[in-house]
C-alpha cells in the first residue's frame, strides 16, 4: 500500500521545516509554534479558539489548512487501504 502526497500539495501547507528551528520540527510558517501543538491541544480537549488564543502567532487560516490537509490525508489513506484490501480478496 502506497500513499502519495504531491509536492504541490505539500508546498501549499502553511508549514516549514528548518533544522535551525525547534530541531527541525514542522512549525507553522512565520512562527516557532510546532504543528503538533495544534493536534496535542485539540486532543487534550481545547477548542480551536483556545489554541489560537494560546498561540496568537498562528492564524485561524493556517490552523484550518493543516486540519483540512490532515483530514484529506486520512481519507486518502482509507481509500488506499480499501483498494489494497479488495485486491487481496
Backbone as CSV, one residue per row, in Angstrom:
resi,resn,N_x,N_y,N_z,CA_x,CA_y,CA_z,C_x,C_y,C_z
1,UNK,0.844,-1.166,0.000,0.000,0.000,0.000,0.896,1.237,0.000
2,UNK,0.652,2.139,-0.955,1.447,3.350,-1.065,0.521,4.560,-1.087
3,UNK,0.804,5.508,-0.252,0.060,6.763,-0.226,0.996,7.844,-0.724
4,UNK,0.604,8.524,-1.785,1.442,9.554,-2.366,0.810,10.914,-2.099
5,UNK,1.615,11.810,-1.560,1.184,13.186,-1.331,2.021,14.045,-2.258
6,UNK,1.354,14.782,-3.110,2.037,15.574,-4.118,2.854,16.715,-3.545
7,UNK,3.926,17.033,-4.244,4.807,18.127,-3.820,4.054,19.455,-3.805
8,UNK,3.180,19.648,-4.793,2.392,20.884,-4.847,1.506,21.004,-3.613
9,UNK,0.884,19.891,-3.234,0.019,19.856,-2.057,0.811,20.217,-0.798
10,UNK,1.990,19.663,-0.675,2.831,19.948,0.493,3.307,21.399,0.505
11,UNK,3.633,21.927,-0.665,4.154,23.297,-0.724,3.093,24.332,-0.370
12,UNK,1.825,23.962,-0.463,0.745,24.890,-0.135,0.423,24.913,1.354
13,UNK,0.989,23.992,2.096,0.759,23.982,3.548,1.467,25.161,4.213
14,UNK,0.868,25.719,5.248,1.497,26.827,5.966,2.490,26.312,7.010
15,UNK,3.384,25.434,6.551,4.300,24.740,7.451,5.710,24.850,6.888
16,UNK,6.666,25.020,7.779,8.068,24.982,7.373,8.819,24.002,8.260
17,UNK,9.895,23.479,7.694,10.781,22.583,8.440,12.189,23.098,8.228
18,UNK,12.809,23.489,9.309,14.152,24.059,9.263,14.937,23.476,10.431
19,UNK,16.058,22.809,10.154,16.846,22.211,11.235,17.262,23.221,12.314
20,UNK,17.311,24.508,11.956,17.711,25.539,12.914,16.549,26.013,13.790
21,UNK,15.322,25.579,13.468,14.146,25.996,14.240,13.536,24.766,14.899
22,UNK,13.543,24.751,16.218,12.986,23.638,17.002,13.492,22.273,16.526
23,UNK,14.764,22.205,16.233,15.417,20.959,15.821,14.765,20.319,14.596
24,UNK,14.188,21.138,13.739,13.614,20.610,12.512,12.180,20.135,12.624
25,UNK,11.538,20.387,13.762,10.131,20.013,13.890,9.299,20.884,12.953
26,UNK,8.268,20.323,12.330,7.401,21.152,11.487,6.725,22.233,12.327
27,UNK,6.830,23.471,11.872,6.223,24.602,12.572,5.326,25.367,11.606
28,UNK,4.379,26.113,12.167,3.556,26.978,11.335,4.450,28.057,10.745
29,UNK,4.317,28.296,9.446,5.155,29.259,8.730,5.114,30.621,9.433
30,UNK,6.303,31.208,9.626,6.424,32.519,10.242,6.350,32.507,11.756
31,UNK,6.340,31.288,12.338,6.264,31.162,13.799,7.289,30.134,14.269
32,UNK,7.330,29.953,15.575,8.103,28.866,16.167,7.153,27.879,16.850
33,UNK,5.897,27.885,16.411,4.871,27.021,17.013,4.837,25.697,16.255
34,UNK,5.143,24.599,16.938,5.121,23.303,16.266,3.700,22.918,15.855
35,UNK,3.587,22.303,14.699,2.278,21.866,14.210,1.657,20.876,15.185
36,UNK,2.469,20.033,15.792,1.898,19.050,16.719,1.291,19.703,17.958
37,UNK,1.604,20.979,18.229,0.954,21.687,19.339,-0.547,21.808,19.065
38,UNK,-0.906,22.014,17.806,-2.325,22.087,17.448,-3.005,20.755,17.734
39,UNK,-2.418,19.691,17.247,-3.003,18.356,17.441,-3.071,18.012,18.925
40,UNK,-1.991,18.267,19.648,-1.957,17.950,21.081,-3.002,18.743,21.858
41,UNK,-3.175,20.015,21.522,-4.170,20.844,22.212,-5.585,20.352,21.927
42,UNK,-5.868,20.041,20.678,-7.195,19.524,20.341,-7.441,18.176,21.009
43,UNK,-6.412,17.347,21.019,-6.512,16.033,21.663,-6.793,16.172,23.163
44,UNK,-6.250,17.217,23.765,-6.444,17.456,25.198,-7.809,18.077,25.501
45,UNK,-8.580,18.362,24.448,-9.924,18.875,24.655,-10.085,20.375,24.484
46,UNK,-9.012,21.073,24.129,-9.130,22.504,23.891,-9.828,22.740,22.558
47,UNK,-10.491,23.876,22.452,-11.119,24.245,21.192,-10.080,24.898,20.293
48,UNK,-10.411,25.031,19.029,-9.526,25.736,18.111,-9.334,27.176,18.570
49,UNK,-10.409,27.800,19.033,-10.296,29.176,19.521,-9.334,29.277,20.700
50,UNK,-9.379,28.306,21.609,-8.462,28.317,22.751,-7.021,28.152,22.275
51,UNK,-6.807,27.257,21.315,-5.466,27.086,20.762,-4.972,28.401,20.178
52,UNK,-5.814,29.065,19.390,-5.420,30.318,18.751,-5.156,31.417,19.781
53,UNK,-5.875,31.401,20.890,-5.599,32.358,21.971,-4.239,32.073,22.601
54,UNK,-3.932,30.801,22.780,-2.664,30.413,23.393,-1.474,30.638,22.456
55,UNK,-1.726,30.593,21.154,-0.659,30.754,20.161,-1.077,31.830,19.151
56,UNK,-1.048,33.091,19.550,-1.572,34.168,18.705,-0.802,34.395,17.406
57,UNK,0.386,33.828,17.272,1.123,33.991,16.018,0.620,33.054,14.925
58,UNK,-0.210,32.090,15.295,-0.805,31.166,14.322,-2.165,31.727,13.923
59,UNK,-2.411,31.830,12.629,-3.706,32.336,12.175,-4.721,31.195,12.090
60,UNK,-5.984,31.565,12.152,-7.053,30.574,12.002,-6.914,29.875,10.641
61,UNK,-6.580,30.641,9.618,-6.429,30.067,8.276,-5.323,29.007,8.261
62,UNK,-4.195,29.281,8.915,-3.109,28.298,8.965,-3.570,27.021,9.661
63,UNK,-4.232,27.178,10.795,-4.689,26.011,11.552,-5.698,25.203,10.734
64,UNK,-6.616,25.892,10.079,-7.623,25.197,9.279,-6.985,24.473,8.094
65,UNK,-5.985,25.083,7.469,-5.299,24.412,6.359,-4.661,23.111,6.814
66,UNK,-4.021,23.132,7.972,-3.369,21.925,8.493,-4.419,20.865,8.832
67,UNK,-5.514,21.280,9.447,-6.562,20.314,9.796,-7.217,19.736,8.544
68,UNK,-7.463,20.560,7.548,-8.063,20.079,6.300,-7.110,19.124,5.571
69,UNK,-5.816,19.440,5.589,-4.825,18.557,4.982,-4.811,17.213,5.715
70,UNK,-4.858,17.258,7.037,-4.857,16.017,7.831,-6.073,15.167,7.505
71,UNK,-7.229,15.805,7.422,-8.458,15.079,7.094,-8.362,14.458,5.705
72,UNK,-7.927,15.244,4.729,-7.811,14.741,3.355,-6.825,13.579,3.277
73,UNK,-5.725,13.679,4.012,-4.718,12.614,4.005,-5.271,11.342,4.626
74,UNK,-6.030,11.466,5.702,-6.633,10.285,6.324,-7.656,9.638,5.388
75,UNK,-8.415,10.454,4.666,-9.369,9.895,3.703,-8.644,9.169,2.575
76,UNK,-7.538,9.741,2.101,-6.737,9.069,1.065,-6.196,7.748,1.592
77,UNK,-5.742,7.757,2.822,-5.202,6.549,3.437,-6.283,5.478,3.517
78,UNK,-7.477,5.874,3.903,-8.576,4.920,3.996,-8.898,4.331,2.619
79,UNK,-8.947,5.198,1.581,-9.229,4.705,0.230,-8.120,3.780,-0.259
80,UNK,-6.870,4.147,0.034,-5.726,3.327,-0.377,-5.795,1.965,0.292
81,UNK,-6.119,1.954,1.586,-6.219,0.690,2.326,-7.370,-0.151,1.813
82,UNK,-8.497,0.494,1.493,-9.655,-0.240,0.965,-9.329,-0.896,-0.364
83,UNK,-8.633,-0.160,-1.230,-8.245,-0.731,-2.529,-7.292,-1.905,-2.344
84,UNK,-6.345,-1.749,-1.436,-5.378,-2.827,-1.202,-6.082,-4.056,-0.638
85,UNK,-7.027,-3.854,0.265,-7.761,-4.984,0.855,-8.630,-5.681,-0.174
86,UNK,-9.252,-4.920,-1.088,-10.115,-5.547,-2.092,-9.295,-6.343,-3.110
87,UNK,-8.051,-5.934,-3.342,-7.183,-6.660,-4.266,-6.721,-7.975,-3.644
88,UNK,-6.647,-8.017,-2.312,-6.220,-9.240,-1.632,-7.340,-10.283,-1.589
89,UNK,-8.557,-9.822,-1.649,-9.705,-10.750,-1.525,-9.932,-11.577,-2.767
